[in-house]
Amino acid sequence: MQSFLDPAILFFVFGLLAGSLRSNLEIPPQVSRFLSLYLLMALGLKGGFALAESGLTSEVAISLGSALALAILVPTLGYLVLRRFLSGFDAAAISATYGSVSAVTFITAVQHLDNIGLPYGGHMAAAMALMESPAIVMAVLLANVARTRQRATNQLIAQGPSAADGGSGPALVPVSRILHESLTDGAQLLLLGAMAVGIVTGKAGEAAMQPFAVDLFKGMLAFFLLDMGLLAARNFGGLKGHSPRLVVYAIAGPVVHACVALAVAMVAGMSPGNGGLLMVLAASASYIAVPAVIRHAIPEANPSLYFGMSLGVTFPLNILIGIPAYVHVAQRFLS
């Protein structure tokens, strides 16, 4: 109940209501983009300052290794489940969306931990950045395999060389290009760059940036969550007419992913704060970076599915219910 009384969460709820009522309230895209970049920069600075104080320890290495393992495990499990009732292209796109992470969900979780006074490591911001790309690369590989099989089938049906020359669908996407786009994404680079600045400047930098990275953070997050509430409400209808199993996956999938992350955190001996953030990361779904890449890399996939599921269903559930629930479970099992 305490999380629902948080101003940032209440602004998100207000955005949901305004969007559901089809209000003309709208945050200009340029403002929304600025807020997103500000939050990532502030998060990177906070993480860098914390790392400058703690140093690179075995706990940091274990946490990053756990995050990388989840970044491979979650999209693999998702694809195996989704492929049972979706095409290979849609299954790859959705598994990439849910195998990657939501920066805003993570930032909201960090704010929740600050509110309840539960300590966590600044290196978890680096874990978030590390979990962004593997799912995208896996999805592109799976889509390339699907295209190859589709063309082979078409060629056998046509029984002639013209089938191979005509080309059925987009060309194979080079994984190297997608990997480059993922690793050089502006938002991700800003996060890592801000973290590097925080590590280099340490305590002096933290004192200098206190008004920017700390004092303004809560208000900026509330403003951004208002915008996300509006977007989420307007994407509720993206799944109309599709299999109800997709809605079930959008609700149950993140819970399963969080349970897998809890098991990994228990084996790794992570603290409740770090383990809770790992659960939040595993349960989140990308609705900005991955959909943008997937729309270009896997045009055969239906955007209304992976975007409607992640932004219209999973994101609101994580913000309103998931974050406090996952943190509570982490406190109980990792203390």
N, C-alpha and C positions, 0 to 999 in steps of 0.2 A: 504493500500500500504506500510505503514511503516513496517509492520510485515514481508513482503516479502524481505525487505532489511536487515533484521536481519541475521548476518552471520550463526547462527545455522540453520535457516530455509533454507537459500541458500545451505548449505551443504546437507540438507535433499533433496532438489530439485535435487542437483547434483547426489545424490545417486539414486534417482528415474530414472534419465536419464541414468546413467551408468548401472543400472540394466536392464532397458528397451532395451539398446543396447547390452545386454548380454556380458558385459565386464567381464574379469576375476578378476576385482577388488574385494577383499574380506577382511573383517576384521576377524582375527582368533577368533574362539569361546571363547577362554580363555580371550582375550582382551575385547571382547564384554561383557562377564560376569563381568569382573573387572569394566568396565565403568558403567554398570548397578548398581553394588553394591556401587561404589563411589558416584553416583548421589543420591542414596537413603540415604547413610550415610550423605552426605552434606545437603540434604533436611531435614533429621531428626535433625541434629545439628542446622540448622537455625530456625526450628520450636521450638526446645527446648529453644534456646536463647530468642526467642520472647515471649514464654510462661513464662519464668523466669522473664521477665520484666513486662508483663501484669498481670500475675497471673491467677487463675482459676475463671473466672467471669461468670455471667449469660449468657453473649453473647457466651462464649465458650460452655456452656451446651446446649443452644438453637441450635447452629450450629451442634454439635455432634448429638443431637436428630433429627435434620432435615436430616442429612446424613444417619442415621440409618433408618429413615422412607423411604427415597428414595431407600435404598438398598433392601428393601422388595417390595416396590411399582413397581419399574422399571422391575424387572424380572417377576413379576406377570402379568403386562400388556403385556410384551413381549410374555410370554407363551400363553396367551389367544389369541393373534393375530396369532402367528406362528402355533399353533395347528390346525388352520383352513385349512392349506395346507401342513403340514409336519407331520411325525410320532411323537409320543409322545417323543421318545428318541431324535430325532433331535431338536424338539421344546424346550425340557428341556436344551439341551446342548447350543443352541444358546441363549436362554433367560438367562442362567447363564453367558455366555460370555459378553453379553450386560448389564447384571445386575451388573456385577463387574466393576472394574475400571482399567485404564491404568496409571501406575505410570509415564511413560515417557510423556504422554499427560499432566498430571498434572504438572510435572516438567517444561515442556515447557510453560505452562500457567503461572506458577509462574515467570518464566524469563520474559515473556511478561508484566506482571504486574510491575515488577521491571523496565523494559525499559520505560514504560509510566508513572511511578511514582504513581501508584494507590496502596494505602496501603491495606494490608490484614492481617489476623491473622495467627500466626504460628500454631495455633491449627488445621488449615485446613489439615495439614499433618496427624494428628491423625484421622480426618474425612475420609481421603482417606483410611487409614488402616482399619477403622471400616467398610467401604463399601465393602471390599474384600470378606468376607466369607459368608454372608447371602445368596447370589445368588447361591453359590456352594451347600450349604446345601439344599436349596429349589430344586435345580435340581436333586440332589441325591434322595430326597424324591419322586419327580415326576417320576423319572426313576424306582424306586422300585415299585411304584403303577402300572406303565405300565407293568413291568415284572410280577407282581402278576396277573393282568388281562389277560396277554398273556398266562400264564400257565393255568389259569382256563379255558380259551377258548380251548386251546389245549387238556386239559383233557376231556372236554365235547365232543370234536370231536372224540377223541380216544375211549371214553367211556370204560375206563379200568384203573386199578391202575398203569399200566406200564408207562402211560403218566406222572404221577406225579413223578415216580421214575427216569425216563429218564432225566428229566430236559431240558427245552427248553431255552437255553441261560445262561448267567452268573448268579451266585447266587446273592441274595439281598445284597447290600453293606451296612454295618453298618454305620449309620450317625455319630456315635461317632468317628469312625476312620477317616472319611473325615473331620470332624470338627477339630480333633487333627492335621491332616496334614495341614489344612488351617491356623490354629492359630500358628503353630510352623514352618511355612515356613520360610526359612532362610532370604529371602529378607525382609519379613514383620517384622521379629524379629530385623533385623539390623536397620530398620527405627525407630521402637519403642525404641530400645536400644540407638540409637544415640540421639533421642529426650530426653530420660531420662538423658543422659549425659549433654545435653545442658541445661536442667532445673536445674540440680544440680550445674553445674559450672558457669552458668550465665555470667555476663559481663567479668570476668576474662577468662573464657573458650572461649568466643567469640573473645577476643583479641588474644588469643594464637592460635586459629584455623583459624584466618582470611586468612592466605595464602592458607590453604588447602580447607576450605569450601566455600570461596568466590572468591578469586583471580583465582583459577583454574576452577571454576564451568562452566563458559561460554565456555571455550575451550573444556572441557570434554563433555559437552552437544552437542556441534557441532560435535565432533568426533562420538558420539553415534548416533546422528540423521543421520549422513552419513551412518552408518551401517543399521539403520532402513529403510532408503530410498532404499538401495539395497534389503533388505528383502521384503519390500512392493512391489517393482517392480516385484520381482520373484514370488509373490503370486497373481498377478493380474488374472492369468488364472485358479485359483482354483475353480471358479464358472462356468466355461464353461460347457455347457450342462445341467445346472440346471435351475430351474424356475427363470425367470426374476424378480419375486416377491421378491426373496432373495436380489437382488441388490437394489431394491426399499426400502426394509426394512433397509438394511445397510446404505442407505443414509437418508431416512426419519425418521427411528426409533430414531437415536440420536437427531434429531431436536425436535421430540416430547418429548423425555426424558428431554431435556434441558428446554423446555417450562414448563414441570411439575416441574422441579427444580426451575425455576423462580417463579412460583406460590407459592411454599413452602417458598422460600426466602422472598417473599413479605409478606406473612402471618407472618413469623418469625421475620420480621423487620431487616433483615441482611444488612450489608453494601454492597456497590457495589463490592468491592474487594472480600469479602467472598462469596457473591451471585454469582459472576462471576465464581469463582472456583467451587462452588457447581454445577453450570450449566455444566461446563467442565467435572466434575466427572460423572455426570448423563449421559452426551452425549458420554463418552468414552466407550471403550470395551476392555476387557483384551485379550491379545494375548500371554501371557507367563504363568502366574500362573494358570489361569482357564483352558486353553486347556490342560496343563500338568495333572491336576487333573481329568478333564473330560475324557480324553483319557483312563485313568485307571478305573474310576468309571462308565462311561457309554460307554463301547466299542461298543455298538450297534449304536451309533451316528456316522455320517460321518465327520471325521476331516476336510476334504476339505471345508465343508460348514462353520463351525464356525470359522476356522482359516482363510480361504479365505475372508470371510466377514469382520472380525475384522481387520486383518492386510492388506489385499489387497485393501479394499474400505474405511472403516470407519476411520482408523488411518490416512491415508494421507489427507482425507478431513478435519479432526479435526485439524491437524497440520497446514495446509495451509489456511483454510478458517474458520473453526469452532471456534478456540480459539479467534481470534480478534472479530469475530461476536458476540459470546456469551458475551464477556467482554463489548463490545459496548452496547448491549441490557441491560446488568445489570447496566451499568452506567446511562442509560436513565430511567429505571424504578425503580431503587433502590436508586437514589440520593435524 
